[in-house]
Amino acid sequence: MWKKNNDKILNDRNLIEECEKAIDTLIILGEADDELTSNLKIIKEKVKYLVPSNDEKIYEFDKRIKNLIEDMRIALVKADRESMKKLRLILADLRIAIVDRNSRI
């Protein structure tokens, strides 16, 4: 039982680390927009200090966070007007997902 829980925590920790690294990429992609990079740095700090969990629901929140980060990457790569609008919405969703995740612990 302990090993199984330990594996879940390790998987969640790895997912959190992937999210943190992906945000570094977003910061580089969005470096022309100071407001965006500032917001991304704040989110990176929040992601950095997420507490890994063996709870499946928390892991699902972390996967949602990762998916939102990937959506942001796609929007930044496109970098057209519509994508930049969508990027702001995804950023708001990401903040909410982090708050929701932290409220479950």
Backbone as a chain_set.jsonl record, in Angstrom:
{"seq": "MWKKNNDKILNDRNLIEECEKAIDTLIILGEADDELTSNLKIIKEKVKYLVPSNDEKIYEFDKRIKNLIEDMRIALVKADRESMKKLRLILADLRIAIVDRNSRI", "coords": {"N": [[0.833, -1.199, 0.0], [1.889, 1.268, 0.858], [3.937, 1.636, -1.03], [2.443, 1.904, -3.373], [1.05, 4.331, -2.907], [3.261, 5.985, -2.692], [4.279, 5.845, -5.282], [2.219, 7.144, -6.669], [2.468, 9.719, -5.636], [5.016, 10.336, -6.588], [4.533, 10.276, -9.363], [2.771, 12.451, -9.53], [4.434, 14.473, -8.627], [6.321, 14.488, -10.705], [4.653, 15.325, -12.806], [4.015, 17.91, -11.949], [6.572, 19.069, -12.069], [6.984, 18.924, -14.844], [5.061, 20.746, -15.672], [6.09, 23.097, -14.594], [8.479, 23.374, -16.07], [7.379, 23.642, -18.614], [6.137, 26.09, -18.367], [8.353, 27.73, -18.25], [9.103, 27.627, -20.931], [6.908, 28.935, -22.045], [7.315, 31.488, -21.033], [9.584, 32.256, -22.413], [8.586, 32.173, -25.049], [6.691, 34.2, -24.888], [8.067, 36.54, -24.417], [8.019, 39.086, -25.535], [5.833, 40.356, -24.56], [5.417, 42.049, -21.788], [3.548, 42.11, -19.679], [2.311, 39.612, -19.885], [4.521, 37.867, -19.475], [5.14, 38.562, -16.865], [2.818, 37.705, -15.504], [3.018, 34.981, -16.07], [5.338, 34.304, -14.685], [4.484, 34.63, -12.07], [2.545, 32.617, -11.956], [4.214, 30.441, -12.39], [5.644, 30.35, -9.991], [3.572, 29.647, -8.267], [2.915, 27.121, -9.256], [5.316, 25.829, -8.858], [5.371, 25.457, -6.108], [3.315, 23.686, -5.601], [1.871, 21.076, -3.759], [2.728, 17.763, -4.007], [0.514, 14.979, -4.408], [-1.169, 11.93, -3.453], [-3.728, 11.596, -4.072], [-6.211, 10.863, -6.353], [-7.993, 12.726, -7.448], [-6.672, 15.145, -7.115], [-4.499, 14.686, -8.751], [-5.825, 14.67, -11.189], [-6.552, 17.372, -11.349], [-3.997, 18.418, -11.626], [-3.302, 17.37, -14.114], [-5.142, 18.776, -15.651], [-4.172, 21.367, -15.316], [-1.728, 21.074, -16.63], [-2.675, 20.586, -19.239], [-3.893, 23.049, -19.813], [-1.645, 24.68, -19.831], [-0.355, 23.637, -22.06], [-2.239, 24.378, -23.99], [-1.909, 27.127, -23.868], [0.644, 27.335, -24.904], [0.23, 26.583, -27.561], [-1.418, 28.699, -28.396], [0.374, 30.826, -28.094], [2.319, 30.189, -29.982], [0.895, 30.423, -32.362], [0.152, 33.143, -32.284], [-1.609, 35.083, -33.384], [-4.207, 37.598, -33.577], [-6.684, 36.537, -32.623], [-5.788, 34.24, -31.272], [-4.297, 35.418, -29.254], [-6.272, 36.64, -27.751], [-7.582, 34.376, -26.869], [-5.543, 33.323, -25.38], [-5.452, 34.978, -23.101], [-7.841, 34.222, -21.883], [-7.295, 31.541, -21.338], [-5.218, 31.867, -19.549], [-6.585, 32.987, -17.374], [-8.252, 30.793, -16.785], [-6.283, 28.985, -16.027], [-5.278, 30.133, -13.683], [-7.571, 29.861, -12.076], [-7.804, 27.062, -12.036], [-5.526, 26.359, -10.576], [-6.088, 27.531, -8.095], [-8.448, 26.117, -7.451], [-7.411, 23.537, -7.305], [-5.622, 23.772, -5.14], [-7.445, 24.29, -3.126], [-8.569, 21.878, -2.662], [-6.841, 20.348, -1.247]], "CA": [[0.0, 0.0, 0.0], [2.755, 2.448, 0.946], [4.621, 1.777, -2.312], [1.47, 2.402, -4.349], [0.857, 5.753, -2.623], [4.523, 6.65, -2.989], [4.338, 5.943, -6.742], [1.276, 8.184, -7.075], [3.069, 11.008, -5.292], [6.113, 10.535, -7.526], [3.929, 10.638, -10.65], [2.253, 13.804, -9.413], [5.602, 15.365, -8.549], [6.853, 14.593, -12.067], [3.716, 16.135, -13.577], [4.209, 19.294, -11.5], [7.849, 19.518, -12.633], [6.765, 19.135, -16.276], [4.317, 22.002, -15.797], [7.019, 24.195, -14.306], [9.364, 23.515, -17.229], [6.582, 24.132, -19.734], [5.921, 27.521, -18.149], [9.601, 28.378, -18.68], [9.008, 27.759, -22.384], [5.93, 29.991, -22.312], [7.947, 32.769, -20.71], [10.47, 32.573, -23.541], [7.744, 32.459, -26.218], [5.936, 35.436, -24.707], [8.941, 37.572, -23.862], [7.723, 40.411, -26.098], [4.702, 40.901, -23.803], [5.861, 42.142, -20.396], [2.445, 41.755, -18.773], [2.155, 38.159, -19.961], [5.646, 37.202, -18.807], [4.989, 38.806, -15.436], [1.78, 36.779, -15.035], [3.542, 33.614, -16.152], [6.293, 34.117, -13.587], [3.683, 34.448, -10.855], [1.961, 31.274, -12.035], [5.299, 29.472, -12.229], [5.908, 30.237, -8.553], [2.47, 28.896, -7.672], [3.054, 25.727, -9.688], [6.537, 25.317, -8.237], [5.115, 25.092, -4.724], [2.196, 22.765, -5.44], [2.228, 19.917, -2.945], [2.345, 16.51, -4.666], [-0.485, 14.226, -3.658], [-1.512, 10.607, -3.971], [-5.165, 11.651, -4.334], [-6.494, 10.821, -7.791], [-8.659, 13.973, -7.836], [-5.627, 16.17, -7.2], [-3.742, 14.354, -9.957], [-6.645, 15.127, -12.319], [-6.376, 18.824, -11.405], [-2.66, 18.68, -12.16], [-3.36, 17.11, -15.558], [-5.866, 19.916, -16.242], [-3.214, 22.478, -15.332], [-0.778, 20.789, -17.712], [-3.381, 20.78, -20.511], [-4.049, 24.488, -20.023], [-0.324, 25.191, -20.195], [-0.146, 23.237, -23.451], [-3.107, 25.238, -24.798], [-1.261, 28.439, -23.919], [1.781, 27.213, -25.826], [-0.32, 26.6, -28.92], [-1.862, 30.068, -28.675], [1.552, 31.68, -28.25], [2.988, 29.863, -31.25], [0.087, 31.02, -33.434], [0.39, 34.579, -32.075], [-2.466, 36.014, -34.11], [-5.08, 38.368, -32.681], [-7.648, 35.631, -31.996], [-5.056, 33.384, -30.339], [-3.888, 36.212, -28.103], [-7.475, 36.774, -26.923], [-7.779, 33.068, -26.245], [-4.465, 33.178, -24.405], [-5.881, 35.663, -21.87], [-8.861, 33.377, -21.256], [-6.624, 30.352, -20.814], [-4.473, 32.329, -18.376], [-7.57, 33.085, -16.287], [-8.629, 29.415, -16.445], [-5.142, 28.388, -15.34], [-5.3, 30.656, -12.297], [-8.693, 29.233, -11.383], [-7.476, 25.647, -11.841], [-4.552, 26.267, -9.48], [-6.815, 27.822, -6.844], [-9.325, 24.972, -7.189], [-6.557, 22.42, -6.904], [-5.12, 24.016, -3.797], [-8.541, 24.264, -2.162], [-8.931, 20.482, -2.454], [-5.855, 19.68, -0.375]], "C": [[0.87, 1.253, 0.0], [3.456, 2.7, -0.378], [3.688, 2.367, -3.364], [1.239, 3.903, -4.152], [2.102, 6.554, -2.97], [4.679, 6.836, -4.503], [3.402, 7.041, -7.26], [1.852, 9.572, -6.801], [4.201, 11.334, -6.254], [5.586, 10.946, -8.902], [3.405, 12.066, -10.622], [3.395, 14.811, -9.352], [6.206, 15.568, -9.942], [5.963, 15.464, -12.953], [3.867, 17.615, -13.212], [5.51, 19.859, -12.075], [7.732, 19.773, -14.137], [6.042, 20.463, -16.512], [5.237, 23.195, -15.587], [7.963, 24.437, -15.492], [8.621, 24.065, -18.439], [6.305, 25.63, -19.591], [7.186, 28.297, -18.512], [9.595, 28.608, -20.196], [8.031, 28.869, -22.756], [6.523, 31.371, -22.062], [8.858, 33.206, -21.859], [9.646, 32.942, -24.773], [7.036, 33.805, -26.105], [6.753, 36.609, -24.232], [8.684, 38.976, -24.416], [6.595, 41.116, -25.331], [5.05, 40.883, -22.312], [4.781, 41.723, -19.395], [2.265, 40.24, -18.724], [3.291, 37.458, -19.225], [5.579, 37.405, -17.302], [3.951, 37.857, -14.83], [2.27, 35.334, -15.044], [4.543, 33.328, -15.04], [5.568, 33.913, -12.262], [3.077, 33.045, -10.824], [3.032, 30.209, -11.837], [5.619, 29.275, -10.751], [4.811, 29.433, -7.862], [2.568, 27.416, -8.015], [4.251, 25.08, -8.99], [6.274, 24.798, -6.819], [3.842, 24.279, -4.521], [2.685, 21.536, -4.678], [1.784, 18.655, -3.676], [1.404, 15.703, -3.775], [-0.682, 12.85, -4.273], [-3.007, 10.506, -4.264], [-5.399, 11.755, -5.842], [-7.154, 12.123, -8.275], [-7.648, 15.101, -7.994], [-4.8, 15.943, -8.455], [-4.509, 14.811, -11.203], [-6.568, 16.649, -12.463], [-5.024, 19.165, -12.025], [-2.597, 18.405, -13.66], [-4.099, 18.24, -16.271], [-4.952, 21.13, -16.358], [-2.233, 22.287, -16.483], [-1.433, 21.016, -19.081], [-3.576, 22.261, -20.827], [-2.724, 25.13, -20.429], [-0.014, 24.846, -21.648], [-1.011, 24.071, -24.4], [-2.506, 26.635, -24.937], [-0.096, 28.419, -24.901], [1.308, 27.284, -27.278], [-0.748, 28.015, -29.303], [-0.681, 31.007, -28.879], [2.277, 31.428, -29.56], [2.222, 30.469, -32.419], [0.249, 32.534, -33.445], [-0.415, 35.494, -33.001], [-3.433, 36.665, -33.11], [-6.055, 37.466, -31.919], [-6.973, 34.733, -30.956], [-4.643, 34.145, -29.087], [-5.081, 36.484, -27.178], [-7.718, 35.483, -26.155], [-6.74, 32.838, -25.153], [-4.844, 33.807, -23.064], [-6.938, 34.839, -21.132], [-8.249, 32.124, -20.634], [-5.847, 30.712, -19.551], [-5.402, 32.442, -17.17], [-8.012, 31.691, -15.833], [-7.524, 28.718, -15.659], [-5.078, 28.855, -13.89], [-6.391, 29.98, -11.481], [-8.39, 27.765, -11.083], [-6.492, 25.469, -10.686], [-5.23, 26.524, -8.138], [-7.724, 26.657, -6.471], [-8.521, 23.772, -6.688], [-6.093, 22.581, -5.471], [-6.224, 23.984, -2.746], [-8.973, 22.839, -1.846], [-7.985, 19.759, -1.499], [-6.181, 19.948, 1.08]], "O": [[0.623, 2.187, -0.763], [3.564, 3.847, -0.812], [4.09, 3.224, -4.151], [1.234, 4.661, -5.121], [2.008, 7.67, -3.481], [5.161, 7.876, -4.951], [3.755, 7.778, -8.181], [1.738, 10.48, -7.624], [4.336, 12.477, -6.69], [6.127, 11.855, -9.532], [3.577, 12.81, -11.588], [3.321, 15.878, -9.961], [6.56, 16.687, -10.312], [6.463, 16.251, -13.756], [3.847, 18.474, -14.094], [5.542, 21.006, -12.519], [8.314, 20.729, -14.65], [6.373, 21.206, -17.436], [5.167, 24.182, -16.319], [8.209, 25.584, -15.866], [9.17, 24.861, -19.201], [6.245, 26.351, -20.587], [7.096, 29.41, -19.029], [10.03, 29.655, -20.676], [8.29, 29.651, -23.671], [6.253, 32.312, -22.808], [8.893, 34.38, -22.226], [9.963, 33.91, -25.466], [6.806, 34.475, -27.112], [6.205, 37.574, -23.7], [9.104, 39.959, -23.805], [6.428, 42.33, -25.444], [4.986, 39.841, -21.66], [5.068, 41.066, -18.394], [2.088, 39.661, -17.652], [3.044, 36.548, -18.433], [5.929, 36.502, -16.542], [4.18, 37.276, -13.77], [1.969, 34.561, -14.134], [4.581, 32.216, -14.513], [5.996, 33.112, -11.432], [3.096, 32.373, -9.793], [2.788, 29.19, -11.191], [5.841, 28.147, -10.311], [5.092, 28.631, -6.972], [2.331, 26.559, -7.164], [4.19, 23.92, -8.583], [6.883, 23.82, -6.387], [3.338, 24.187, -3.401], [3.777, 21.027, -4.93], [0.594, 18.484, -3.94], [1.495, 15.747, -2.548], [-0.402, 12.63, -5.452], [-3.495, 9.447, -4.659], [-4.849, 12.63, -6.51], [-6.895, 12.567, -9.393], [-7.762, 15.919, -8.907], [-4.439, 16.895, -9.147], [-3.903, 15.287, -12.163], [-6.524, 17.16, -13.582], [-4.916, 20.079, -12.842], [-1.918, 19.122, -14.396], [-3.722, 18.62, -17.379], [-4.957, 21.832, -17.369], [-1.942, 23.228, -17.222], [-0.807, 21.578, -19.98], [-3.44, 22.676, -21.977], [-2.695, 26.022, -21.276], [0.529, 25.672, -22.382], [-0.566, 24.43, -25.491], [-2.588, 27.25, -26.0], [0.118, 29.379, -25.641], [1.913, 27.961, -28.11], [-0.47, 28.472, -30.411], [-0.727, 31.887, -29.739], [2.794, 32.36, -30.176], [2.829, 30.973, -33.364], [0.458, 33.134, -34.499], [0.058, 36.572, -33.362], [-3.455, 36.304, -31.934], [-6.229, 37.616, -30.71], [-7.529, 34.495, -29.884], [-4.637, 33.588, -27.989], [-4.917, 36.55, -25.96], [-8.018, 35.493, -24.96], [-7.032, 32.228, -24.124], [-4.584, 33.227, -22.01], [-6.93, 34.768, -19.903], [-8.638, 31.704, -19.544], [-5.825, 29.94, -18.592], [-5.039, 32.034, -16.066], [-8.134, 31.437, -14.634], [-7.798, 27.951, -14.736], [-4.849, 28.056, -12.982], [-6.168, 29.577, -10.339], [-8.69, 27.281, -9.991], [-6.617, 24.526, -9.904], [-4.975, 25.819, -7.162], [-7.771, 26.251, -5.309], [-8.928, 23.087, -5.749], [-6.161, 21.641, -4.679], [-5.954, 23.679, -1.584], [-9.673, 22.614, -0.859], [-8.303, 18.679, -1.002], [-5.473, 19.475, 1.969]]}, "num_chains": 1, "name": "protein.A"}
